[in-house]
Protein backbone atom coordinates (compact mmCIF):
# COMPACT_ATOMS: atom_id res chain seq x y z
CA UNK A 1 0.00 0.00 0.00
CA UNK A 2 1.48 3.36 -0.99
CA UNK A 3 1.57 6.54 1.08
CA UNK A 4 -1.54 8.11 -0.43
CA UNK A 5 -3.53 4.91 0.05
CA UNK A 6 -2.52 4.89 3.72
CA UNK A 7 -3.59 8.52 4.08
CA UNK A 8 -6.90 7.79 2.38
CA UNK A 9 -7.53 4.92 4.79
CA UNK A 10 -6.30 6.66 7.96
CA UNK A 11 -3.56 4.08 8.49
CA UNK A 12 -0.87 5.11 10.96
CA UNK A 13 2.48 5.91 9.33
CA UNK A 14 5.90 4.72 10.50
CA UNK A 15 9.06 6.82 10.57
CA UNK A 16 10.15 6.12 6.98
CA UNK A 17 6.67 6.86 5.66
CA UNK A 18 6.36 9.99 7.78
CA UNK A 19 9.59 11.42 6.31
CA UNK A 20 8.07 11.09 2.84
CA UNK A 21 5.19 13.38 3.81
CA UNK A 22 7.50 16.34 3.26
CA UNK A 23 7.79 15.27 -0.41
CA UNK A 24 4.07 15.80 -0.94
CA UNK A 25 2.94 19.18 -2.22
CA UNK A 26 1.47 21.63 0.26
CA UNK A 27 -2.09 21.32 -1.09
CA UNK A 28 -2.11 17.53 -0.69
CA UNK A 29 -0.91 17.85 2.90
CA UNK A 30 -3.52 20.53 3.55
CA UNK A 31 -6.24 18.24 2.18
CA UNK A 32 -5.45 15.36 4.52
CA UNK A 33 -4.67 17.50 7.58
CA UNK A 34 -7.82 19.57 7.15
CA UNK A 35 -9.94 16.43 6.82
CA UNK A 36 -8.66 15.19 10.18
CA UNK A 37 -9.22 18.63 11.70
CA UNK A 38 -12.83 18.74 10.47
CA UNK A 39 -13.51 15.21 11.69
CA UNK A 40 -12.28 16.17 15.16
CA UNK A 41 -13.37 19.80 15.50
CA UNK A 42 -15.61 20.74 12.57
CA UNK A 43 -15.20 24.48 11.90
CA UNK A 44 -14.17 25.49 15.42
CA UNK A 45 -11.03 27.42 16.29
CA UNK A 46 -10.26 27.42 19.99
CA UNK A 47 -8.68 30.08 22.18
CA UNK A 48 -8.56 30.88 25.87
CA UNK A 49 -8.46 34.07 27.92
CA UNK A 50 -5.15 33.79 29.69
CA UNK A 51 -2.28 35.75 31.18
CA UNK A 52 1.37 34.83 30.69
CA UNK A 53 3.69 35.76 33.55
CA UNK A 54 7.47 35.35 33.25
CA UNK A 55 8.70 35.96 36.83
CA UNK A 56 12.48 36.03 36.27
CA UNK A 57 15.00 36.04 33.42
CA UNK A 58 18.04 35.14 35.52
CA UNK A 59 19.19 31.73 34.33
CA UNK A 60 22.11 29.44 35.07
CA UNK A 61 21.85 27.92 31.57
CA UNK A 62 22.78 29.55 28.28
CA UNK A 63 20.62 28.06 25.52
CA UNK A 64 21.89 29.35 22.19
CA UNK A 65 18.39 29.99 20.81
CA UNK A 66 17.23 32.00 23.85
CA UNK A 67 16.98 35.79 23.80
CA UNK A 68 15.03 36.01 27.05
CA UNK A 69 17.47 35.00 29.76
CA UNK A 70 19.81 37.63 31.16
CA UNK A 71 23.11 37.59 29.26
CA UNK A 72 25.27 39.89 27.19
CA UNK A 73 22.51 39.71 24.56
CA UNK A 74 19.95 40.79 27.16
CA UNK A 75 21.75 42.73 29.93
CA UNK A 76 18.58 43.51 31.91
CA UNK A 77 18.15 40.92 34.68
CA UNK A 78 14.97 40.99 36.74
CA UNK A 79 13.01 38.98 39.29
CA UNK A 80 9.46 39.93 40.17
CA UNK A 81 8.41 40.14 43.80
CA UNK A 82 5.42 38.09 44.89
CA UNK A 83 3.36 41.25 45.34
CA UNK A 84 4.13 42.27 41.77
CA UNK A 85 2.98 38.88 40.49
CA UNK A 86 -0.21 39.02 42.57
CA UNK A 87 -0.92 42.55 41.36
CA UNK A 88 -0.64 41.27 37.78
CA UNK A 89 -3.04 38.43 38.55
CA UNK A 90 -5.47 40.79 40.32
CA UNK A 91 -5.54 43.07 37.30
CA UNK A 92 -5.93 40.21 34.84
CA UNK A 93 -8.75 38.59 36.81
CA UNK A 94 -10.69 41.82 36.38
CA UNK A 95 -10.29 41.31 32.62
CA UNK A 96 -11.78 37.83 32.78
CA UNK A 97 -8.78 35.50 32.54
CA UNK A 98 -9.37 31.80 33.15
CA UNK A 99 -5.69 30.75 33.20
CA UNK A 100 -2.38 32.07 34.46
CA UNK A 101 0.61 30.63 32.61
CA UNK A 102 3.86 30.89 34.59
CA UNK A 103 7.22 29.96 33.07
CA UNK A 104 10.60 31.65 33.23
CA UNK A 105 14.28 30.85 33.70
CA UNK A 106 16.46 28.59 35.85
CA UNK A 107 17.23 31.09 38.60
CA UNK A 108 19.43 29.60 41.34
CA UNK A 109 18.61 32.48 43.71
CA UNK A 110 14.81 32.40 43.88
CA UNK A 111 14.37 28.94 45.36
CA UNK A 112 11.73 26.25 45.22
CA UNK A 113 9.57 27.77 47.95
CA UNK A 114 9.52 31.05 46.04
CA UNK A 115 7.61 29.25 43.28
CA UNK A 116 5.44 27.09 45.52
CA UNK A 117 4.42 30.07 47.67
CA UNK A 118 3.24 32.17 44.75
CA UNK A 119 1.29 29.23 43.30
CA UNK A 120 -0.44 28.78 46.65
CA UNK A 121 -1.17 32.49 47.03
CA UNK A 122 -2.77 32.65 43.59
CA UNK A 123 -4.83 29.49 44.13
CA UNK A 124 -5.97 30.53 47.63
CA UNK A 125 -7.15 33.91 46.35
CA UNK A 126 -8.57 32.69 43.03
CA UNK A 127 -9.45 28.99 43.29
CA UNK A 128 -11.25 29.15 39.92
CA UNK A 129 -8.10 30.23 38.06
CA UNK A 130 -6.25 27.41 36.31
CA UNK A 131 -2.52 27.52 37.06
CA UNK A 132 -0.37 26.22 34.22
CA UNK A 133 3.19 26.42 35.46
CA UNK A 134 6.79 25.24 35.25
CA UNK A 135 8.16 23.60 32.15
CA UNK A 136 9.86 20.22 32.45
CA UNK A 137 13.17 22.08 32.08
CA UNK A 138 12.39 24.16 35.17
CA UNK A 139 11.21 21.08 37.06
CA UNK A 140 14.43 19.25 36.22
CA UNK A 141 16.49 22.26 37.35
CA UNK A 142 14.64 22.55 40.67
CA UNK A 143 14.77 18.80 41.31
CA UNK A 144 18.55 18.90 40.90
CA UNK A 145 18.96 22.01 43.04
CA UNK A 146 16.96 20.55 45.92
CA UNK A 147 17.90 16.88 45.56
CA UNK A 148 14.30 15.85 44.96
CA UNK A 149 12.93 13.19 42.68
CA UNK A 150 10.68 14.36 39.86
CA UNK A 151 7.85 12.55 41.60
CA UNK A 152 8.38 14.44 44.86
CA UNK A 153 8.59 17.79 43.13
CA UNK A 154 5.46 17.21 41.04
CA UNK A 155 3.54 16.27 44.20
CA UNK A 156 4.63 19.55 45.84
CA UNK A 157 3.44 21.48 42.79
CA UNK A 158 0.03 19.81 42.93
CA UNK A 159 -0.23 20.43 46.68
CA UNK A 160 0.36 24.13 46.06
CA UNK A 161 -2.18 24.60 43.31
CA UNK A 162 -0.60 23.78 39.94
CA UNK A 163 -3.22 22.33 37.62
CA UNK A 164 -1.34 21.49 34.41
CA UNK A 165 2.12 21.62 32.85
CA UNK A 166 3.08 23.73 29.85
CA UNK A 167 4.97 21.99 27.08
CA UNK A 168 8.07 24.19 27.04
CA UNK A 169 11.63 22.89 27.16
CA UNK A 170 11.00 20.06 24.70
CA UNK A 171 12.82 21.97 21.93
CA UNK A 172 13.99 19.11 19.66
CA UNK A 173 14.39 15.64 21.17
CA UNK A 174 17.40 14.60 19.05
CA UNK A 175 20.28 14.72 21.53
CA UNK A 176 22.94 15.76 19.01
CA UNK A 177 20.97 18.87 18.11
CA UNK A 178 19.97 19.37 21.73
CA UNK A 179 23.59 19.29 22.86
CA UNK A 180 24.37 22.18 20.56
CA UNK A 181 21.36 24.41 21.17
CA UNK A 182 20.66 23.75 24.87
CA UNK A 183 23.41 21.53 26.28
CA UNK A 184 23.19 21.10 30.05
CA UNK A 185 19.43 21.48 30.16
CA UNK A 186 16.93 18.66 30.68
CA UNK A 187 17.51 15.79 28.24
CA UNK A 188 14.82 14.48 25.93
CA UNK A 189 14.37 11.31 28.00
CA UNK A 190 14.12 13.34 31.22
CA UNK A 191 11.57 15.68 29.62
CA UNK A 192 9.42 12.74 28.55
CA UNK A 193 9.79 11.07 31.95
CA UNK A 194 8.57 14.21 33.78
CA UNK A 195 5.47 14.40 31.61
CA UNK A 196 4.87 10.65 31.91
CA UNK A 197 4.88 10.96 35.70
CA UNK A 198 2.60 14.00 35.55
CA UNK A 199 0.11 12.14 33.38
CA UNK A 200 0.19 9.16 35.72
CA UNK A 201 -1.02 11.52 38.46
CA UNK A 202 -4.14 12.13 36.40
CA UNK A 203 -2.97 15.51 35.14
CA UNK A 204 -2.72 16.93 31.63
CA UNK A 205 -0.02 18.85 29.80
CA UNK A 206 0.85 20.29 26.42
CA UNK A 207 3.94 19.43 24.37
CA UNK A 208 6.01 21.69 22.12
CA UNK A 209 8.55 21.38 19.34
CA UNK A 210 10.92 24.24 18.51
CA UNK A 211 11.68 24.12 14.79
CA UNK A 212 13.29 26.28 12.14
CA UNK A 213 16.82 26.50 13.57
CA UNK A 214 19.51 23.86 12.94
CA UNK A 215 17.28 20.77 13.09
CA UNK A 216 16.46 18.66 10.05
CA UNK A 217 13.10 17.45 8.82
CA UNK A 218 14.09 14.01 10.09
CA UNK A 219 14.64 15.48 13.55
CA UNK A 220 11.12 16.93 13.48
CA UNK A 221 9.57 13.60 12.49
CA UNK A 222 11.52 11.80 15.23
CA UNK A 223 10.29 14.38 17.76
CA UNK A 224 6.65 14.05 16.72
CA UNK A 225 6.73 10.25 16.78
CA UNK A 226 8.25 10.19 20.27
CA UNK A 227 5.28 12.29 21.39
CA UNK A 228 2.93 9.84 19.73
CA UNK A 229 4.63 6.92 21.48
CA UNK A 230 4.24 8.46 24.96
CA UNK A 231 0.68 9.52 24.20
CA UNK A 232 -0.17 5.90 23.36
CA UNK A 233 0.86 5.03 26.91
CA UNK A 234 -0.51 7.94 28.97
CA UNK A 235 -3.02 9.91 26.89
CA UNK A 236 -2.08 13.00 28.88
CA UNK A 237 -1.12 15.48 26.16
CA UNK A 238 -4.08 17.71 25.31
CA UNK A 239 -2.30 19.72 22.61
CA UNK A 240 0.79 19.75 20.42
CA UNK A 241 2.39 23.17 19.85
CA UNK A 242 4.94 23.53 17.04
CA UNK A 243 6.89 26.66 17.98
CA UNK A 244 8.57 28.62 15.20
CA UNK A 245 12.13 29.60 16.11
CA UNK A 246 12.65 33.36 16.54
CA UNK A 247 15.95 34.53 15.11
CA UNK A 248 16.80 37.84 16.79
CA UNK A 249 19.05 38.57 19.79
CA UNK A 250 20.39 35.07 20.38
CA UNK A 251 23.61 33.11 19.85
CA UNK A 252 22.48 30.51 17.32
CA UNK A 253 23.13 32.63 14.21
CA UNK A 254 20.65 30.92 11.91
CA UNK A 255 20.78 32.57 8.49
CA UNK A 256 18.12 30.72 6.50
CA UNK A 257 14.75 31.33 8.11
CA UNK A 258 11.77 29.05 7.48
CA UNK A 259 9.38 29.82 4.65
CA UNK A 260 5.68 30.05 5.36
CA UNK A 261 5.19 26.92 3.27
CA UNK A 262 7.63 24.92 5.40
CA UNK A 263 5.86 26.05 8.57
CA UNK A 264 2.46 25.10 7.18
CA UNK A 265 3.77 21.75 5.92
CA UNK A 266 5.14 20.95 9.38
CA UNK A 267 1.85 21.84 11.06
CA UNK A 268 -0.08 19.69 8.58
CA UNK A 269 2.30 16.76 9.04
CA UNK A 270 1.98 16.98 12.81
CA UNK A 271 -1.83 16.81 12.47
CA UNK A 272 -1.55 13.75 10.21
CA UNK A 273 0.91 11.89 12.44
CA UNK A 274 -0.49 12.72 15.88
CA UNK A 275 -3.67 10.71 15.58
CA UNK A 276 -3.83 10.39 19.37
CA UNK A 277 -3.36 14.08 20.30
CA UNK A 278 -6.64 15.90 19.97
CA UNK A 279 -5.49 19.48 19.42
CA UNK A 280 -2.83 21.17 17.29
CA UNK A 281 -2.06 24.71 18.37
CA UNK A 282 -0.76 27.28 15.91
CA UNK A 283 0.79 29.50 18.56
CA UNK A 284 0.25 32.95 17.08
CA UNK A 285 3.06 34.41 19.17
CA UNK A 286 5.77 32.59 17.19
CA UNK A 287 4.08 32.14 13.83
CA UNK A 288 2.38 35.58 13.58
CA UNK A 289 -1.39 35.82 13.80
CA UNK A 290 -1.82 35.81 10.01
CA UNK A 291 0.04 32.55 9.51
CA UNK A 292 -1.62 31.02 12.59
CA UNK A 293 -5.02 31.76 11.08
CA UNK A 294 -3.94 30.26 7.75
CA UNK A 295 -2.70 27.21 9.67
CA UNK A 296 -6.32 26.53 10.65
CA UNK A 297 -6.65 25.26 7.05
CA UNK A 298 -3.62 22.99 7.58
CA UNK A 299 -4.77 20.94 10.56
CA UNK A 300 -4.43 23.39 13.45
CA UNK A 301 -7.55 24.10 15.52
CA UNK A 302 -6.24 26.38 18.26
CA UNK A 303 -4.43 29.73 18.53
CA UNK A 304 -3.58 29.80 22.28
CA UNK A 305 -5.09 32.91 23.82
CA UNK A 306 -5.07 36.59 24.64
CA UNK A 307 -1.82 36.31 26.67
CA UNK A 308 -1.82 40.04 27.69
CA UNK A 309 1.94 40.17 28.19
CA UNK A 310 4.69 37.97 26.73
CA UNK A 311 8.41 38.34 27.32
CA UNK A 312 10.18 35.19 26.12
CA UNK A 313 9.39 35.07 22.39
CA UNK A 314 9.13 38.84 22.01
CA UNK A 315 12.72 39.15 23.26
CA UNK A 316 13.73 37.22 20.13
CA UNK A 317 11.68 39.32 17.73
CA UNK A 318 8.09 38.09 18.01
CA UNK A 319 5.40 40.79 17.91
CA UNK A 320 3.65 39.52 21.01
CA UNK A 321 4.79 41.66 23.92
CA UNK A 322 1.34 43.13 24.61
CA UNK A 323 -0.84 40.13 23.77
CA UNK A 324 -4.16 40.59 21.98
CA UNK A 325 -7.60 41.82 22.96
CA UNK A 326 -10.24 39.10 23.02
CA UNK A 327 -12.55 41.03 20.70
CA UNK A 328 -9.77 41.38 18.13
CA UNK A 329 -8.90 37.69 18.35
CA UNK A 330 -12.54 36.66 17.92
CA UNK A 331 -12.99 39.01 14.96
CA UNK A 332 -9.91 37.60 13.23
CA UNK A 333 -11.12 34.02 13.71
CA UNK A 334 -14.57 34.84 12.35
CA UNK A 335 -13.18 36.82 9.41
CA UNK A 336 -11.08 33.78 8.52
CA UNK A 337 -14.22 31.70 8.17
CA UNK A 338 -14.03 29.78 11.45
CA UNK A 339 -16.22 29.58 14.55
CA UNK A 340 -14.50 31.22 17.53
CA UNK A 341 -14.85 29.00 20.59
CA UNK A 342 -13.44 29.99 23.97
CA UNK A 343 -12.10 26.99 25.88
CA UNK A 344 -10.65 26.37 29.30
CA UNK A 345 -7.09 25.14 29.83
CA UNK A 346 -7.96 21.49 29.29
CA UNK A 347 -10.18 22.06 26.24
CA UNK A 348 -13.64 22.10 27.75
CA UNK A 349 -15.75 24.52 25.71
CA UNK A 350 -16.67 27.68 27.65
CA UNK A 351 -18.39 29.89 25.09
CA UNK A 352 -19.05 30.08 21.38
CA UNK A 353 -18.55 33.68 20.36
C-alpha positions in Angstrom: 0.0 0.0 0.0 1.5 3.4 -1.0 1.6 6.5 1.1 -1.5 8.1 -0.4 -3.5 4.9 0.1 -2.5 4.9 3.7 -3.6 8.5 4.1 -6.9 7.8 2.4 -7.5 4.9 4.8 -6.3 6.7 8.0 -3.6 4.1 8.5 -0.9 5.1 11.0 2.5 5.9 9.3 5.9 4.7 10.5 9.1 6.8 10.6 10.1 6.1 7.0 6.7 6.9 5.7 6.4 10.0 7.8 9.6 11.4 6.3 8.1 11.1 2.8 5.2 13.4 3.8 7.5 16.3 3.3 7.8 15.3 -0.4 4.1 15.8 -0.9 2.9 19.2 -2.2 1.5 21.6 0.3 -2.1 21.3 -1.1 -2.1 17.5 -0.7 -0.9 17.9 2.9 -3.5 20.5 3.6 -6.2 18.2 2.2 -5.4 15.4 4.5 -4.7 17.5 7.6 -7.8 19.6 7.1 -9.9 16.4 6.8 -8.7 15.2 10.2 -9.2 18.6 11.7 -12.8 18.7 10.5 -13.5 15.2 11.7 -12.3 16.2 15.2 -13.4 19.8 15.5 -15.6 20.7 12.6 -15.2 24.5 11.9 -14.2 25.5 15.4 -11.0 27.4 16.3 -10.3 27.4 20.0 -8.7 30.1 22.2 -8.6 30.9 25.9 -8.5 34.1 27.9 -5.1 33.8 29.7 -2.3 35.7 31.2 1.4 34.8 30.7 3.7 35.8 33.5 7.5 35.4 33.2 8.7 36.0 36.8 12.5 36.0 36.3 15.0 36.0 33.4 18.0 35.1 35.5 19.2 31.7 34.3 22.1 29.4 35.1 21.9 27.9 31.6 22.8 29.5 28.3 20.6 28.1 25.5 21.9 29.3 22.2 18.4 30.0 20.8 17.2 32.0 23.9 17.0 35.8 23.8 15.0 36.0 27.0 17.5 35.0 29.8 19.8 37.6 31.2 23.1 37.6 29.3 25.3 39.9 27.2 22.5 39.7 24.6 20.0 40.8 27.2 21.7 42.7 29.9 18.6 43.5 31.9 18.2 40.9 34.7 15.0 41.0 36.7 13.0 39.0 39.3 9.5 39.9 40.2 8.4 40.1 43.8 5.4 38.1 44.9 3.4 41.3 45.3 4.1 42.3 41.8 3.0 38.9 40.5 -0.2 39.0 42.6 -0.9 42.6 41.4 -0.6 41.3 37.8 -3.0 38.4 38.6 -5.5 40.8 40.3 -5.5 43.1 37.3 -5.9 40.2 34.8 -8.8 38.6 36.8 -10.7 41.8 36.4 -10.3 41.3 32.6 -11.8 37.8 32.8 -8.8 35.5 32.5 -9.4 31.8 33.1 -5.7 30.8 33.2 -2.4 32.1 34.5 0.6 30.6 32.6 3.9 30.9 34.6 7.2 30.0 33.1 10.6 31.6 33.2 14.3 30.9 33.7 16.5 28.6 35.9 17.2 31.1 38.6 19.4 29.6 41.3 18.6 32.5 43.7 14.8 32.4 43.9 14.4 28.9 45.4 11.7 26.3 45.2 9.6 27.8 47.9 9.5 31.0 46.0 7.6 29.3 43.3 5.4 27.1 45.5 4.4 30.1 47.7 3.2 32.2 44.7 1.3 29.2 43.3 -0.4 28.8 46.6 -1.2 32.5 47.0 -2.8 32.6 43.6 -4.8 29.5 44.1 -6.0 30.5 47.6 -7.1 33.9 46.4 -8.6 32.7 43.0 -9.5 29.0 43.3 -11.3 29.1 39.9 -8.1 30.2 38.1 -6.2 27.4 36.3 -2.5 27.5 37.1 -0.4 26.2 34.2 3.2 26.4 35.5 6.8 25.2 35.2 8.2 23.6 32.2 9.9 20.2 32.4 13.2 22.1 32.1 12.4 24.2 35.2 11.2 21.1 37.1 14.4 19.2 36.2 16.5 22.3 37.4 14.6 22.6 40.7 14.8 18.8 41.3 18.6 18.9 40.9 19.0 22.0 43.0 17.0 20.5 45.9 17.9 16.9 45.6 14.3 15.9 45.0 12.9 13.2 42.7 10.7 14.4 39.9 7.8 12.6 41.6 8.4 14.4 44.9 8.6 17.8 43.1 5.5 17.2 41.0 3.5 16.3 44.2 4.6 19.6 45.8 3.4 21.5 42.8 0.0 19.8 42.9 -0.2 20.4 46.7 0.4 24.1 46.1 -2.2 24.6 43.3 -0.6 23.8 39.9 -3.2 22.3 37.6 -1.3 21.5 34.4 2.1 21.6 32.9 3.1 23.7 29.9 5.0 22.0 27.1 8.1 24.2 27.0 11.6 22.9 27.2 11.0 20.1 24.7 12.8 22.0 21.9 14.0 19.1 19.7 14.4 15.6 21.2 17.4 14.6 19.0 20.3 14.7 21.5 22.9 15.8 19.0 21.0 18.9 18.1 20.0 19.4 21.7 23.6 19.3 22.9 24.4 22.2 20.6 21.4 24.4 21.2 20.7 23.7 24.9 23.4 21.5 26.3 23.2 21.1 30.0 19.4 21.5 30.2 16.9 18.7 30.7 17.5 15.8 28.2 14.8 14.5 25.9 14.4 11.3 28.0 14.1 13.3 31.2 11.6 15.7 29.6 9.4 12.7 28.5 9.8 11.1 31.9 8.6 14.2 33.8 5.5 14.4 31.6 4.9 10.7 31.9 4.9 11.0 35.7 2.6 14.0 35.5 0.1 12.1 33.4 0.2 9.2 35.7 -1.0 11.5 38.5 -4.1 12.1 36.4 -3.0 15.5 35.1 -2.7 16.9 31.6 0.0 18.9 29.8 0.9 20.3 26.4 3.9 19.4 24.4 6.0 21.7 22.1 8.6 21.4 19.3 10.9 24.2 18.5 11.7 24.1 14.8 13.3 26.3 12.1 16.8 26.5 13.6 19.5 23.9 12.9 17.3 20.8 13.1 16.5 18.7 10.0 13.1 17.5 8.8 14.1 14.0 10.1 14.6 15.5 13.6 11.1 16.9 13.5 9.6 13.6 12.5 11.5 11.8 15.2 10.3 14.4 17.8 6.6 14.1 16.7 6.7 10.3 16.8 8.2 10.2 20.3 5.3 12.3 21.4 2.9 9.8 19.7 4.6 6.9 21.5 4.2 8.5 25.0 0.7 9.5 24.2 -0.2 5.9 23.4 0.9 5.0 26.9 -0.5 7.9 29.0 -3.0 9.9 26.9 -2.1 13.0 28.9 -1.1 15.5 26.2 -4.1 17.7 25.3 -2.3 19.7 22.6 0.8 19.8 20.4 2.4 23.2 19.8 4.9 23.5 17.0 6.9 26.7 18.0 8.6 28.6 15.2 12.1 29.6 16.1 12.6 33.4 16.5 16.0 34.5 15.1 16.8 37.8 16.8 19.0 38.6 19.8 20.4 35.1 20.4 23.6 33.1 19.9 22.5 30.5 17.3 23.1 32.6 14.2 20.6 30.9 11.9 20.8 32.6 8.5 18.1 30.7 6.5 14.8 31.3 8.1 11.8 29.0 7.5 9.4 29.8 4.7 5.7 30.1 5.4 5.2 26.9 3.3 7.6 24.9 5.4 5.9 26.1 8.6 2.5 25.1 7.2 3.8 21.7 5.9 5.1 21.0 9.4 1.9 21.8 11.1 -0.1 19.7 8.6 2.3 16.8 9.0 2.0 17.0 12.8 -1.8 16.8 12.5 -1.6 13.7 10.2 0.9 11.9 12.4 -0.5 12.7 15.9 -3.7 10.7 15.6 -3.8 10.4 19.4 -3.4 14.1 20.3 -6.6 15.9 20.0 -5.5 19.5 19.4 -2.8 21.2 17.3 -2.1 24.7 18.4 -0.8 27.3 15.9 0.8 29.5 18.6 0.2 32.9 17.1 3.1 34.4 19.2 5.8 32.6 17.2 4.1 32.1 13.8 2.4 35.6 13.6 -1.4 35.8 13.8 -1.8 35.8 10.0 0.0 32.6 9.5 -1.6 31.0 12.6 -5.0 31.8 11.1 -3.9 30.3 7.8 -2.7 27.2 9.7 -6.3 26.5 10.6 -6.6 25.3 7.0 -3.6 23.0 7.6 -4.8 20.9 10.6 -4.4 23.4 13.4 -7.5 24.1 15.5 -6.2 26.4 18.3 -4.4 29.7 18.5 -3.6 29.8 22.3 -5.1 32.9 23.8 -5.1 36.6 24.6 -1.8 36.3 26.7 -1.8 40.0 27.7 1.9 40.2 28.2 4.7 38.0 26.7 8.4 38.3 27.3 10.2 35.2 26.1 9.4 35.1 22.4 9.1 38.8 22.0 12.7 39.2 23.3 13.7 37.2 20.1 11.7 39.3 17.7 8.1 38.1 18.0 5.4 40.8 17.9 3.6 39.5 21.0 4.8 41.7 23.9 1.3 43.1 24.6 -0.8 40.1 23.8 -4.2 40.6 22.0 -7.6 41.8 23.0 -10.2 39.1 23.0 -12.6 41.0 20.7 -9.8 41.4 18.1 -8.9 37.7 18.3 -12.5 36.7 17.9 -13.0 39.0 15.0 -9.9 37.6 13.2 -11.1 34.0 13.7 -14.6 34.8 12.3 -13.2 36.8 9.4 -11.1 33.8 8.5 -14.2 31.7 8.2 -14.0 29.8 11.5 -16.2 29.6 14.5 -14.5 31.2 17.5 -14.8 29.0 20.6 -13.4 30.0 24.0 -12.1 27.0 25.9 -10.6 26.4 29.3 -7.1 25.1 29.8 -8.0 21.5 29.3 -10.2 22.1 26.2 -13.6 22.1 27.8 -15.7 24.5 25.7 -16.7 27.7 27.6 -18.4 29.9 25.1 -19.1 30.1 21.4 -18.5 33.7 20.4 
